[in-house]
Amino acid sequence: MENRRKPLVFILSTILLILSLSVFFVMAILVINRHMFFVDRLNNFVVGVRTDFWNGFFKVFTYFGQFYFLVIVVLLMLIFVRDKRIGLSSMLGLVLASVFNLVVKSIIRRPRPTDLMIIEEIGHSFPSAHAMLSILVFGLIIYFLSVSNKPKVTKVLSSIILSIIILMTGFSRVYLGVHYASDILAGWLAGIAFIILTVAIYKMFKTITFSKIGKY
């Protein structure tokens, strides 16, 4: 049964990878041509609902998407997760995704919505690194938990909590005025693509390990 599922999982993963990257690059082309997306109206909406409480709340929440925080999360995975290939592949995926984000930002050079900012942020806007890297790291945790032997309750609760963190981290960037909503969507799309690539890297590590073991 497991062997029959593998080709289907591979096909579905490949389709999702192609779709997410295709939509991402279409959005990138539109941004280069100064196109504004319908979802970007969300930026003007959040200005009208800002309060001191929510300002402080989202200033804290945005740290879940900080690169250094996510590096710490992956290092903890590397230290405490028994299968070290999970931590190694996750760290490699995080580094590759960060480089990809920097390269795309330097090419597209979309300005941030500076007139809406309530915190200082430097660099270009598209795609959001916070959205992209947070969905990558927390999405990988969701995936590796889902294929583990953990109790079903643990898997479900962890997936719900981590999904909320992903969504709130992305929204915090819009609320704080440092990104357009389309930057967040593009970051999530790219992050999904890197989840698939990182899982592929992990499976490659497993294959190499088993191949070496088989030789001795």
N, CA, C and O of each residue as an XYZ file, in Angstrom:
864
protein
N       0.824     -1.204      0.000
C       0.000      0.000      0.000
C       0.862      1.258      0.000
O       0.594      2.225     -0.714
N       1.923      1.210      0.840
C       2.831      2.346      0.937
C       3.525      2.603     -0.391
O       3.688      3.754     -0.794
N       3.941      1.526     -1.080
C       4.622      1.664     -2.368
C       3.692      2.220     -3.436
O       4.134      2.934     -4.337
N       2.412      1.898     -3.341
C       1.450      2.415     -4.310
C       1.213      3.904     -4.122
O       0.936      4.620     -5.086
N       1.321      4.375     -2.879
C       1.077      5.793     -2.592
C       2.222      6.683     -3.053
O       2.006      7.854     -3.362
N       3.439      6.144     -3.103
C       4.599      6.969     -3.412
C       4.505      7.674     -4.760
O       4.768      8.875     -4.822
N       4.140      6.982     -5.849
C       4.022      7.691     -7.132
C       2.965      8.791     -7.099
O       3.160      9.850     -7.697
N       1.844      8.556     -6.407
C       0.779      9.553     -6.311
C       1.249     10.768     -5.532
O       0.996     11.905     -5.930
N       1.936     10.528     -4.419
C       2.469     11.630     -3.612
C       3.468     12.444     -4.421
O       3.472     13.674     -4.366
N       4.315     11.745     -5.176
C       5.305     12.437     -6.018
C       4.626     13.308     -7.067
O       5.030     14.451     -7.282
N       3.607     12.779     -7.714
C       2.893     13.522     -8.761
C       2.202     14.760     -8.177
O       2.301     15.857     -8.727
N       1.503     14.564     -7.056
C       0.793     15.674     -6.432
C       1.770     16.748     -5.931
O       1.508     17.944     -6.056
N       2.891     16.304     -5.367
C       3.910     17.251     -4.894
C       4.494     18.052     -6.055
O       4.707     19.259     -5.940
N       4.748     17.378     -7.164
C       5.295     18.044     -8.351
C       4.307     19.064     -8.907
O       4.692     20.171     -9.283
N       3.033     18.681     -8.956
C       2.000     19.608     -9.442
C       1.917     20.837     -8.541
O       1.851     21.966     -9.027
N       1.922     20.614     -7.220
C       1.858     21.725     -6.272
C       3.086     22.619     -6.400
O       2.969     23.842     -6.325
N       4.253     22.027     -6.591
C       5.486     22.793     -6.767
C       5.400     23.679     -8.005
O       5.724     24.866     -7.950
N       4.961     23.100     -9.123
C       4.854     23.849    -10.375
C       3.821     24.969    -10.256
O       4.056     26.089    -10.708
N       2.680     24.660     -9.646
C       1.622     25.658     -9.503
C       2.061     26.833     -8.621
O       1.861     27.995     -8.976
N       2.654     26.517     -7.481
C       3.056     27.570     -6.554
C       4.122     28.472     -7.167
O       4.060     29.694     -7.029
N       5.107     27.866     -7.848
C       6.157     28.669     -8.482
C       5.609     29.457     -9.674
O       6.022     30.593     -9.911
N       4.687     28.859    -10.417
C       4.108     29.547    -11.577
C       3.345     30.790    -11.149
O       3.521     31.867    -11.720
N       2.490     30.631    -10.135
C       1.727     31.784     -9.639
C       2.666     32.831     -9.051
O       2.466     34.032     -9.233
N       3.694     32.359     -8.343
C       4.668     33.283     -7.759
C       5.327     34.142     -8.836
O       5.405     35.363     -8.699
N       5.799     33.505     -9.904
C       6.515     34.255    -10.932
C       5.574     35.136    -11.758
O       5.994     36.180    -12.255
N       4.319     34.734    -11.910
C       3.335     35.608    -12.556
C       3.136     36.865    -11.707
O       3.090     37.977    -12.233
N       3.018     36.680    -10.394
C       2.888     37.822     -9.496
C       4.123     38.713     -9.568
O       4.014     39.939     -9.561
N       5.299     38.090     -9.636
C       6.541     38.856     -9.707
C       6.576     39.728    -10.965
O       6.974     40.891    -10.908
N       6.162     39.167    -12.085
C       6.130     39.934    -13.345
C       5.158     41.096    -13.238
O       5.456     42.202    -13.691
N       3.999     40.853    -12.642
C       3.004     41.913    -12.470
C       3.528     43.010    -11.547
O       3.280     44.191    -11.788
N       4.239     42.637    -10.508
C       4.804     43.630     -9.587
C       5.855     44.476    -10.294
O       5.917     45.689    -10.091
N       6.682     43.842    -11.122
C       7.681     44.583    -11.886
C       7.011     45.645    -12.760
O       7.558     46.728    -12.971
N       5.817     45.318    -13.263
C       5.059     46.250    -14.100
C       4.140     47.153    -13.281
O       3.188     47.727    -13.809
N       4.433     47.273    -11.987
C       3.738     48.190    -11.077
C       2.264     47.856    -10.893
O       1.452     48.746    -10.641
N       1.917     46.588    -11.015
C       0.524     46.180    -10.828
C       0.214     46.089     -9.340
O       1.016     45.571     -8.564
N      -0.950     46.594     -8.947
C      -1.426     46.459     -7.572
C      -2.548     45.432     -7.547
O      -3.434     45.452     -8.401
N      -2.511     44.546     -6.580
C      -3.464     43.455     -6.503
C      -4.661     43.830     -5.634
O      -4.582     44.715     -4.781
N      -5.770     43.134     -5.874
C      -6.987     43.402     -5.114
C      -6.757     43.217     -3.613
O      -7.286     43.975     -2.800
N      -5.957     42.193     -3.251
C      -5.724     41.922     -1.831
C      -4.971     43.047     -1.140
O      -4.980     43.137      0.088
N      -4.313     43.913     -1.923
C      -3.558     45.004     -1.330
C      -4.466     46.061     -0.690
O      -3.989     46.946      0.020
N      -5.766     45.964     -0.943
C      -6.715     46.851     -0.264
C      -6.741     46.583      1.233
O      -7.170     47.425      2.021
N      -6.274     45.395      1.612
C      -6.216     45.044      3.028
C      -5.330     46.022      3.789
O      -5.573     46.292      4.966
N      -4.304     46.556      3.129
C      -3.406     47.495      3.789
C      -4.139     48.728      4.291
O      -3.919     49.179      5.416
N      -5.008     49.270      3.451
C      -5.761     50.459      3.854
C      -6.794     50.124      4.931
O      -7.100     50.958      5.783
N      -7.332     48.899      4.888
C      -8.324     48.492      5.884
C      -7.715     48.433      7.280
O      -8.323     48.910      8.238
N      -6.500     47.842      7.410
C      -5.917     47.657      8.742
C      -5.571     48.985      9.400
O      -5.538     49.082     10.626
N      -5.313     50.012      8.588
C      -5.019     51.334      9.155
C      -6.191     51.820      9.996
O      -6.001     52.457     11.032
N      -7.399     51.518      9.544
C      -8.595     51.980     10.233
C      -8.946     51.215     11.492
O      -9.790     51.661     12.269
N      -8.303     50.051     11.715
C      -8.633     49.233     12.891
C      -7.465     49.135     13.871
O      -7.515     48.343     14.812
N      -6.425     49.924     13.662
C      -5.273     49.876     14.556
C      -5.619     50.446     15.934
O      -6.307     51.460     16.052
N      -5.124     49.766     16.968
C      -5.228     50.253     18.343
C      -3.885     50.029     19.019
O      -3.042     49.300     18.497
N      -3.681     50.647     20.169
C      -2.415     50.466     20.882
C      -2.202     49.004     21.267
O      -1.081     48.498     21.212
N      -3.288     48.326     21.658
C      -3.165     46.911     22.047
C      -2.696     46.070     20.869
O      -1.733     45.313     20.990
N      -3.381     46.201     19.715
C      -3.034     45.391     18.559
C      -1.677     45.775     17.986
O      -0.975     44.933     17.426
N      -1.311     47.042     18.125
C       0.026     47.455     17.685
C       1.089     46.671     18.450
O       2.023     46.132     17.856
N       0.937     46.614     19.770
C       1.899     45.873     20.592
C       1.844     44.386     20.337
O       2.875     43.713     20.314
N       0.624     43.863     20.141
C       0.447     42.431     19.906
C       1.178     41.994     18.648
O       1.911     41.005     18.668
N       0.986     42.720     17.556
C       1.592     42.298     16.291
C       3.081     42.643     16.220
O       3.822     42.032     15.449
N       3.519     43.613     17.016
C       4.954     43.868     17.091
C       5.677     42.673     17.704
O       6.811     42.367     17.337
N       5.011     42.002     18.639
C       5.578     40.786     19.233
C       5.471     39.624     18.249
O       6.426     38.871     18.058
N       4.299     39.487     17.627
C       4.037     38.344     16.756
C       4.949     38.311     15.541
O       5.260     37.237     15.026
N       5.381     39.482     15.078
C       6.193     39.513     13.859
C       7.552     38.848     14.051
O       8.215     38.487     13.079
N       7.970     38.686     15.327
C       9.269     38.061     15.581
C       9.282     36.572     15.246
O      10.349     35.978     15.095
N       8.100     35.970     15.129
C       8.053     34.562     14.732
C       8.578     34.360     13.307
O       8.908     33.239     12.920
N       8.653     35.427     12.539
C       9.153     35.317     11.175
C      10.562     35.836     10.986
O      11.077     35.854      9.868
N      11.195     36.263     12.084
C      12.568     36.761     11.986
C      13.510     35.620     11.621
O      13.381     34.503     12.121
N      14.456     35.923     10.743
C      15.405     34.895     10.286
C      16.145     34.270     11.451
O      16.277     33.048     11.513
N      16.635     35.091     12.383
C      17.437     34.562     13.479
C      16.603     33.692     14.414
O      17.106     32.703     14.948
N      15.338     34.045     14.618
C      14.452     33.215     15.432
C      14.250     31.862     14.770
O      14.281     30.827     15.436
N      14.042     31.871     13.454
C      13.814     30.614     12.729
C      15.075     29.762     12.681
O      14.989     28.534     12.688
N      16.237     30.392     12.633
C      17.494     29.632     12.716
C      17.569     28.902     14.054
O      17.984     27.744     14.113
N      17.166     29.584     15.133
C      17.171     28.955     16.461
C      16.214     27.761     16.490
O      16.535     26.711     17.046
N      15.025     27.935     15.880
C      14.052     26.831     15.827
C      14.654     25.626     15.116
O      14.521     24.495     15.583
N      15.318     25.868     13.983
C      15.901     24.765     13.212
C      17.071     24.138     13.973
O      17.258     22.923     13.927
N      17.855     24.957     14.671
C      18.954     24.409     15.478
C      18.421     23.522     16.597
O      19.019     22.496     16.922
N      17.289     23.922     17.186
C      16.666     23.083     18.212
C      16.199     21.758     17.619
O      16.297     20.709     18.256
N      15.686     21.824     16.379
C      15.304     20.583     15.688
C      16.529     19.704     15.496
O      16.472     18.490     15.693
N      17.632     20.322     15.113
C      18.861     19.569     14.866
C      19.381     18.915     16.145
O      19.927     17.812     16.112
N      19.205     19.610     17.279
C      19.723     19.096     18.551
C      18.812     18.019     19.138
O      19.287     16.978     19.592
N      17.504     18.273     19.126
C      16.588     17.417     19.888
C      15.867     16.350     19.063
O      15.389     15.367     19.630
N      15.775     16.517     17.745
C      15.125     15.499     16.931
C      16.120     14.376     16.655
O      17.246     14.624     16.223
N      15.704     13.167     16.904
C      16.624     12.023     16.804
C      17.188     11.847     15.398
O      18.379     11.584     15.232
N      16.337     11.991     14.393
C      16.791     11.868     13.003
C      17.447     13.184     12.579
O      16.755     14.144     12.241
N      18.773     13.225     12.596
C      19.508     14.466     12.324
C      19.321     14.953     10.896
O      19.556     16.124     10.596
N      18.897     14.048     10.013
C      18.670     14.457      8.629
C      17.523     15.458      8.521
O      17.477     16.252      7.581
N      16.593     15.424      9.483
C      15.489     16.391      9.495
C      16.035     17.793      9.748
O      15.703     18.733      9.027
N      16.872     17.928     10.771
C      17.450     19.232     11.082
C      18.374     19.736      9.993
O      18.351     20.920      9.657
N      19.191     18.845      9.434
C      20.135     19.236      8.386
C      19.414     19.690      7.125
O      19.770     20.713      6.539
N      18.411     18.941      6.706
C      17.678     19.322      5.498
C      16.885     20.605      5.727
O      16.763     21.429      4.820
N      16.344     20.780      6.939
C      15.596     22.002      7.254
C      16.513     23.218      7.244
O      16.135     24.276      6.742
N      17.712     23.075      7.795
C      18.667     24.186      7.784
C      19.085     24.529      6.364
O      19.180     25.704      6.010
N      19.335     23.511      5.549
C      19.703     23.750      4.160
C      18.561     24.436      3.414
O      18.790     25.364      2.639
N      17.333     23.978      3.650
C      16.180     24.600      3.018
C      16.021     26.046      3.426
O      15.698     26.896      2.597
N      16.247     26.335      4.709
C      16.142     27.712      5.213
C      17.183     28.620      4.568
O      16.880     29.751      4.189
N      18.401     28.123      4.448
C      19.475     28.918      3.823
C      19.171     29.172      2.346
O      19.301     30.300      1.871
N      18.771     28.136      1.625
C      18.467     28.288      0.197
C      17.291     29.235     -0.015
O      17.314     30.056     -0.932
N      16.262     29.126      0.826
C      15.092     30.005      0.709
C      15.467     31.453      1.000
O      14.957     32.367      0.352
N      16.351     31.667      1.968
C      16.787     33.023      2.310
C      17.556     33.656      1.157
O      17.354     34.827      0.833
N      18.435     32.876      0.543
C      19.195     33.374     -0.610
C      18.249     33.689     -1.766
O      18.376     34.730     -2.411
N      17.301     32.789     -2.026
C      16.309     33.009     -3.080
C      15.540     34.297     -2.828
O      15.334     35.091     -3.746
N      15.119     34.506     -1.593
C      14.360     35.714     -1.247
C      15.166     36.977     -1.496
O      14.653     37.951     -2.046
N      16.426     36.959     -1.090
C      17.284     38.131     -1.289
C      17.509     38.426     -2.765
O      17.498     39.583     -3.186
N      17.712     37.367     -3.547
C      17.948     37.545     -4.987
C      16.717     38.135     -5.667
O      16.825     39.085     -6.442
N      15.549     37.571     -5.376
C      14.313     38.062     -5.991
C      14.047     39.507     -5.585
O      13.665     40.328     -6.420
N      14.247     39.820     -4.307
C      14.039     41.201     -3.848
C      14.960     42.176     -4.574
O      14.542     43.274     -4.941
N      16.216     41.771     -4.780
C      17.179     42.656     -5.439
C      16.859     42.853     -6.915
O      17.240     43.863     -7.508
N      16.154     41.882     -7.511
C      15.763     41.995     -8.917
C      14.502     42.838     -9.067
O      14.442     43.721     -9.922
N      13.499     42.570     -8.241
C      12.207     43.246     -8.387
C      12.216     44.636     -7.759
O      11.646     45.575     -8.316
N      12.860     44.769     -6.604
C      13.059     46.071     -5.953
C      11.732     46.818     -5.715
O      11.634     48.016     -5.979
N      10.751     46.125     -5.232
C       9.468     46.776     -4.917
C       9.610     47.590     -3.634
O      10.037     47.048     -2.615
N       9.264     48.878     -3.659
C       9.356     49.688     -2.439
C       8.324     49.245     -1.400
O       7.256     48.741     -1.749
N       8.648     49.433     -0.151
C       7.695     49.141      0.909
C       6.641     50.259      0.992
O       6.883     51.375      0.535
N       5.473     49.953      1.577
C       4.437     50.993      1.751
C       4.792     51.916      2.918
O       4.153     51.870      3.969
N       5.808     52.748      2.728
C       6.389     53.535      3.819
C       5.387     54.454      4.511
O       5.552     54.770      5.689
N       4.352     54.887      3.795
C       3.374     55.788      4.410
C       2.471     55.069      5.405
O       1.714     55.717      6.128
N       2.539     53.732      5.454
C       1.692     52.951      6.360
C       2.471     52.341      7.520
O       1.873     51.750      8.419
N       3.796     52.476      7.514
C       4.636     51.808      8.504
C       4.421     52.345      9.914
O       4.293     53.552     10.117
N       4.384     51.425     10.894
C       4.428     51.840     12.292
C       5.663     51.251     12.999
O       5.861     51.458     14.196
N       6.481     50.519     12.243
C       7.809     50.117     12.704
C       8.781     50.376     11.554
O       8.379     50.481     10.395
N      10.058     50.476     11.892
C      11.061     50.703     10.858
C      11.476     49.378     10.247
O      11.658     48.384     10.950
N      11.623     49.376      8.930
C      12.062     48.186      8.210
C      12.825     48.630      6.981
O      12.424     49.572      6.298
N      13.927     47.952      6.700
C      14.744     48.316      5.552
C      14.617     47.239      4.474
O      14.031     46.182      4.705
N      15.168     47.518      3.308
C      15.144     46.545      2.226
C      13.885     46.653      1.391
O      13.024     47.496      1.639
N      13.794     45.795      0.409
C      12.666     45.808     -0.515
C      11.525     44.925     -0.002
O      11.675     44.202      0.983
N      10.388     44.998     -0.687
C       9.147     44.467     -0.141
C       8.732     43.085     -0.670
O       8.171     42.283      0.076
N       9.000     42.808     -1.934
C       8.463     41.592     -2.568
C       9.554     40.558     -2.814
O      10.574     40.878     -3.426
N       9.360     39.319     -2.348
C       8.292     38.801     -1.479
C       8.659     38.970     -0.011
O       9.810     39.268      0.309
N       7.698     38.785      0.881
C       7.958     38.899      2.310
C       8.802     37.729      2.798
O       8.409     36.568      2.677
N       9.974     38.053      3.355
C      10.836     37.002      3.904
C      10.201     36.387      5.154
O      10.307     35.183      5.383
N       9.538     37.230      5.963
C       8.884     36.714      7.170
C       7.838     35.654      6.810
O       7.790     34.585      7.418
N       7.004     35.963      5.816
C       5.962     35.021      5.400
C       6.577     33.774      4.787
O       6.152     32.656      5.080
N       7.568     33.965      3.945
C       8.174     32.845      3.222
C       8.913     31.896      4.159
O       8.748     30.680      4.070
N       9.722     32.442      5.049
C      10.552     31.594      5.903
C       9.759     30.981      7.050
O      10.059     29.870      7.489
N       8.746     31.699      7.540
C       7.948     31.135      8.634
C       7.099     29.964      8.144
O       6.987     28.950      8.834
N       6.495     30.095      6.951
C       5.705     28.963      6.445
C       6.620     27.792      6.092
O       6.209     26.635      6.179
N       7.851     28.087      5.696
C       8.803     27.018      5.398
C       9.145     26.223      6.658
O       8.994     25.001      6.681
N       9.602     26.908      7.698
C      10.056     26.212      8.910
C       8.897     25.554      9.649
O       8.969     24.376     10.000
N       7.833     26.310      9.886
C       6.703     25.733     10.633
C       5.951     24.707      9.783
O       5.394     23.745     10.312
N       5.936     24.917      8.469
C       5.333     23.922      7.576
C       6.105     22.618      7.578
O       5.511     21.542      7.518
N       7.431     22.704      7.648
C       8.253     21.494      7.733
C       7.991     20.741      9.040
O       7.937     19.512      9.063
N       7.830     21.499     10.118
C       7.534     20.850     11.398
C       6.202     20.107     11.312
O       6.076     18.978     11.786
N       5.198     20.764     10.693
C       3.897     20.117     10.505
C       4.059     18.834      9.692
O       3.483     17.800     10.030
N       4.849     18.911      8.615
C       5.037     17.731      7.762
C       5.724     16.601      8.520
O       5.247     15.466      8.515
N       6.848     16.912      9.172
C       7.606     15.851      9.839
C       6.829     15.252     11.015
O       6.982     14.068     11.317
N       6.002     16.058     11.675
C       5.129     15.514     12.714
C       4.084     14.586     12.111
O       3.754     13.548     12.684
N       3.563     14.976     10.938
C       2.492     14.193     10.312
C       2.957     12.794      9.907
O       2.151     11.865      9.866
N       4.240     12.637      9.610
C       4.756     11.323      9.198
C       5.474     10.608     10.345
O       6.084      9.557     10.150
N       5.390     11.197     11.550
C       6.029     10.590     12.713
C       5.072      9.627     13.411
O       3.940      9.424     12.972
N       5.549      9.045     14.497
C       4.731      8.123     15.280
C       4.057      8.804     16.469
O       3.575      8.132     17.381
N       4.022     10.119     16.459
C       3.388     10.862     17.542
C       1.887     10.571     17.569
O       1.308     10.219     16.542
N       1.249     10.716     18.743
C      -0.204     10.511     18.820
C      -0.947     11.472     17.893
O      -0.483     12.582     17.631
N      -2.098     11.033     17.404
C      -2.873     11.837     16.459
C      -3.277     13.183     17.054
O      -3.296     14.197     16.356
N      -3.601     13.185     18.349
C      -3.989     14.439     19.015
C      -2.849     15.443     18.964
O      -3.064     16.626     18.701
N      -1.646     14.971     19.215
C      -0.464     15.845     19.165
C      -0.276     16.419     17.772
O       0.016     17.605     17.615
N      -0.442     15.582     16.770
C      -0.285     16.028     15.383
C      -1.309     17.103     15.026
O      -0.967     18.126     14.432
N      -2.573     16.859     15.397
C      -3.648     17.784     15.041
C      -3.475     19.120     15.764
O      -3.545     20.178     15.139
N      -3.250     19.074     17.076
C      -3.099     20.301     17.847
C      -1.882     21.108     17.393
O      -1.944     22.331     17.266
N      -0.782     20.406     17.154
C       0.441     21.083     16.693
C       0.220     21.740     15.337
O       0.667     22.864     15.107
N      -0.461     21.047     14.449
C      -0.730     21.584     13.108
C      -1.602     22.832     13.186
O      -1.370     23.801     12.463
N      -2.609     22.808     14.064
C      -3.496     23.969     14.217
C      -2.725     25.166     14.768
O      -2.829     26.276     14.246
N      -1.951     24.932     15.825
C      -1.190     26.021     16.449
C      -0.176     26.613     15.475
O      -0.072     27.833     15.346
N       0.569     25.752     14.792
C       1.592     26.226     13.857
C       0.964     26.934     12.656
O       1.528     27.900     12.142
N      -0.188     26.464     12.211
C      -0.889     27.124     11.097
C      -1.336     28.526     11.500
O      -1.253     29.463     10.706
N      -1.810     28.664     12.738
C      -2.208     29.984     13.249
C      -1.006     30.918     13.309
O      -1.102     32.092     12.950
N       0.133     30.383     13.769
C       1.359     31.192     13.834
C       1.755     31.673     12.435
O       2.123     32.834     12.255
N       1.678     30.783     11.456
C       2.016     31.146     10.069
C       1.121     32.272      9.577
O       1.606     33.259      9.023
N      -0.187     32.126      9.778
C      -1.145     33.126      9.312
C      -0.964     34.452     10.038
O      -0.972     35.510      9.409
N      -0.802     34.405     11.344
C      -0.678     35.631     12.132
C       0.642     36.342     11.863
O       0.699     37.572     11.870
N       1.696     35.577     11.627
C       2.985     36.194     11.294
C       2.882     36.954      9.979
O       3.368     38.079      9.862
N       2.243     36.329      8.990
C       2.055     37.014      7.718
C       1.193     38.250      7.863
O       1.532     39.309      7.333
N       0.076     38.129      8.578
C      -0.821     39.272      8.752
C      -0.148     40.394      9.527
O      -0.419     41.568      9.272
N       0.728     40.051     10.472
C       1.408     41.077     11.262
C       2.212     42.025     10.384
O       2.336     43.210     10.692
N       2.756     41.504      9.297
C       3.573     42.326      8.403
C       2.709     43.344      7.644
O       3.146     44.459      7.359
N       1.486     42.936      7.329
C       0.546     43.860      6.691
C       0.050     44.868      7.716
O       0.004     46.068      7.444
N      -0.320     44.380      8.893
C      -0.834     45.257      9.945
C       0.186     46.339     10.310
O      -0.177     47.501     10.492
N       1.450     45.960     10.416
C       2.491     46.911     10.803
C       2.915     47.818      9.656
O       3.724     48.728      9.840
N       2.365     47.566      8.471
C       2.588     48.457      7.343
C       3.922     48.314      6.647
O       4.356     49.230      5.948
N       4.589     47.166      6.827
C       5.903     46.995      6.210
C       5.845     46.153      4.938
O       6.849     45.990      4.244
N       4.654     45.617      4.638
C       4.479     44.820      3.420
C       3.083     45.033      2.854
O       2.137     45.326      3.584
N       2.974     44.879      1.539
C       1.665     44.769      0.905
C       1.156     43.344      1.127
O       1.946     42.418      1.310
N      -0.156     43.178      1.109
C      -0.732     41.838      1.283
C      -0.250     40.887      0.201
O      -0.083     39.696      0.464
N      -0.023     41.381     -1.010
C       0.461     40.527     -2.101
C       1.886     40.034     -1.839
O       2.267     38.968     -2.322
N       2.672     40.793     -1.083
C       4.004     40.320     -0.687
C       3.897     39.076      0.175
O       4.700     38.150      0.064
N       2.874     39.075      1.049
C       2.674     37.941      1.948
C       2.249     36.706      1.163
O       2.780     35.615      1.373
N       1.283     36.881      0.253
C       0.815     35.753     -0.560
C       1.956     35.161     -1.380
O       2.092     33.942     -1.477
N       2.769     36.028     -1.964
C       3.911     35.558     -2.752
C       4.915     34.822     -1.862
O       5.489     33.811     -2.268
N       5.120     35.332     -0.652
C       6.023     34.670      0.286
C       5.529     33.279      0.659
O       6.311     32.333      0.750
N       4.226     33.168      0.874
C       3.659     31.846      1.194
C       3.803     30.883      0.031
O       4.124     29.712      0.232
N       3.567     31.364     -1.191
C       3.703     30.500     -2.368
C       5.134     29.988     -2.512
O       5.360     28.799     -2.737
N       6.090     30.898     -2.381
C       7.493     30.486     -2.476
C       7.866     29.550     -1.325
O       8.631     28.603     -1.506
N       7.318     29.828     -0.139
C       7.589     28.974      1.012
C       7.072     27.563      0.820
O       7.738     26.598      1.194
N       5.881     27.438      0.234
C       5.320     26.112     -0.058
C       6.232     25.353     -1.022
O       6.478     24.159     -0.850
N       6.727     26.061     -2.033
C       7.639     25.426     -2.994
C       8.894     24.922     -2.294
O       9.386     23.836     -2.600
N       9.416     25.714     -1.347
C      10.635     25.299     -0.648
C      10.369     24.203      0.378
O      11.279     23.444      0.710
N       9.145     24.104      0.885
C       8.804     22.956      1.733
C       8.943     21.669      0.920
O       9.541     20.694      1.375
N       8.382     21.687     -0.287
C       8.439     20.506     -1.155
C       9.885     20.171     -1.504
O      10.274     19.004     -1.475
N      10.679     21.180     -1.831
C      12.088     20.955     -2.172
C      12.879     20.446     -0.972
O      13.735     19.574     -1.112
N      12.589     20.995      0.212
C      13.313     20.563      1.411
C      12.970     19.122      1.780
O      13.850     18.361      2.182
N      11.701     18.743      1.646
C      11.310     17.352      1.893
C      12.020     16.429      0.899
O      12.431     15.323      1.251
N      12.158     16.899     -0.349
C      12.883     16.111     -1.358
C      14.351     15.953     -0.961
O      14.940     14.889     -1.151
N      14.933     17.014     -0.412
C      16.320     16.948      0.058
C      16.439     15.941      1.200
O      17.384     15.154      1.246
N      15.477     15.970      2.115
C      15.477     15.027      3.242
C      15.414     13.581      2.738
O      16.149     12.714      3.211
N      14.531     13.338      1.776
C      14.394     11.978      1.237
C      15.663     11.559      0.496
O      16.033     10.385      0.491
N      16.321     12.529     -0.127
C      17.588     12.233     -0.798
C      18.648     11.841      0.235
O      19.413     10.900      0.024
N      18.684     12.583      1.373
C      19.611     12.240      2.448
C      19.361     10.818      2.936
O      20.311     10.077      3.189
N      18.091     10.427      3.072
C      17.752      9.070      3.528
C      18.235      8.026      2.527
O      18.760      6.980      2.907
N      18.050      8.328      1.237
C      18.472      7.393      0.192
C      19.982      7.199      0.207
O      20.472      6.075      0.101
N      20.730      8.322      0.342
C      22.180      8.246      0.365
C      22.637      7.447      1.568
O      23.537      6.613      1.463
N      22.013      7.702      2.721
C      22.389      6.986      3.950
C      22.171      5.490      3.803
O      23.050      4.686      4.113
N      20.981      5.128      3.323
C      20.667      3.711      3.164
C      21.552      3.060      2.119
O      21.905      1.888      2.246
N      21.914      3.812      1.086
C      22.792      3.264      0.038
C      24.164      2.935      0.614
O      24.754      1.900      0.302
N      24.666      3.843      1.469
C      25.979      3.624      2.072
C      25.945      2.438      3.020
O      26.870      1.628      3.063
N      24.849      2.352      3.787
C      24.721      1.243      4.725
C      24.701     -0.078      3.980
O      25.266     -1.072      4.438
N      24.041     -0.081      2.820
C      23.910     -1.300      2.038
C      25.229     -1.795      1.463
O      25.338     -2.961      1.084
N      26.223     -0.935      1.394
C      27.502     -1.318      0.822
C      28.381     -2.052      1.818
O      29.357     -2.699      1.436
N      28.035     -1.952      3.101
C      28.925     -2.524      4.109
C      28.302     -3.748      4.772
O      28.917     -4.357      5.648
